[in-house]
Amino acid sequence: MLKTSHEYLPKELHKLKIALDDSDLKRTYNHVHAIGGSSDTLGAKGLSQTAFLMEQHIEAKNLALAENALSDLDLARLTVKKN
């Protein structure tokens, strides 16, 4: 499952970045929500919590904070251990 996450997460983050660059709140939210759900399932709490925080910024329509959280999300992804 973790191997799948290391293939899935970079692709999903890339889609998230594109949606954020396009200022598309709905697509951005959908991608970050998918990342959060997947990370929660994997037990990657740091990644899940960071995704949840980013979701809150998107719900508040605060793209500046969402963009800041994107780098935190990317860093949190790197902490997920590979098996």
C-alpha positions as CSV (number, residue, x, y, z in Angstrom):
1,M,0.0,0.0,0.0
2,L,2.8,2.4,0.8
3,K,4.4,1.8,-2.6
4,T,1.1,2.8,-4.1
5,S,1.1,6.0,-2.0
6,H,4.5,6.9,-3.2
7,E,3.3,6.6,-6.8
8,Y,-0.1,8.2,-6.1
9,L,0.8,11.2,-3.9
10,P,3.3,12.9,-6.3
11,K,0.7,12.7,-9.1
12,E,-2.1,14.0,-6.9
13,L,0.1,16.8,-5.6
14,H,0.9,17.8,-9.2
15,K,-2.8,17.9,-10.0
16,L,-3.4,19.9,-6.9
17,K,-0.7,22.5,-7.9
18,I,-2.3,22.9,-11.3
19,A,-5.7,23.4,-9.8
20,L,-4.3,25.9,-7.3
21,D,-2.4,27.8,-10.1
22,D,-5.7,27.9,-12.0
23,S,-7.4,29.3,-8.9
24,D,-10.0,26.5,-9.2
25,L,-11.2,26.1,-5.6
26,K,-13.4,23.1,-6.3
27,R,-10.7,21.1,-8.1
28,T,-8.1,22.2,-5.5
29,Y,-10.3,21.1,-2.7
30,N,-11.1,17.8,-4.3
31,H,-7.4,17.0,-4.8
32,V,-6.3,18.0,-1.3
33,H,-9.3,16.1,0.2
34,A,-8.2,13.0,-1.8
35,I,-4.7,13.4,-0.4
36,G,-5.9,13.8,3.1
37,G,-8.2,10.8,2.9
38,S,-5.5,8.6,1.5
39,S,-2.9,9.7,4.0
40,D,-5.4,9.1,6.8
41,T,-6.0,5.6,5.6
42,L,-2.3,5.0,5.5
43,G,-1.9,6.3,9.1
44,A,0.3,9.2,7.9
45,K,-1.1,11.6,10.5
46,G,1.2,14.6,9.7
47,L,0.2,14.5,6.0
48,S,-3.4,14.1,6.9
49,Q,-3.4,17.0,9.3
50,T,-1.6,19.2,6.9
51,A,-4.1,18.3,4.2
52,F,-7.0,19.1,6.6
53,L,-5.5,22.5,7.3
54,M,-5.2,23.2,3.6
55,E,-8.8,22.2,3.2
56,Q,-9.8,24.8,5.8
57,H,-7.9,27.5,3.9
58,I,-9.7,26.5,0.7
59,E,-13.1,26.5,2.3
60,A,-12.3,30.0,3.6
61,K,-11.4,30.9,0.0
62,N,-7.9,32.0,1.2
63,L,-5.7,31.0,-1.7
64,A,-2.6,32.7,-0.3
65,L,-2.7,30.5,2.8
66,A,-3.6,27.5,0.7
67,E,-0.5,28.1,-1.4
68,N,1.6,28.4,1.7
69,A,0.2,25.1,3.0
70,L,1.1,23.4,-0.3
71,S,4.8,23.5,0.5
72,D,4.0,22.1,4.0
73,L,1.9,19.4,2.3
74,D,4.8,18.5,0.0
75,L,7.2,18.3,2.9
76,A,4.8,16.2,5.0
77,R,4.5,13.8,2.0
78,L,8.3,13.2,2.2
79,T,8.0,12.1,5.8
80,V,5.8,9.1,4.8
81,K,8.2,6.1,5.1
82,K,8.8,3.8,2.1
83,N,8.8,0.1,2.7
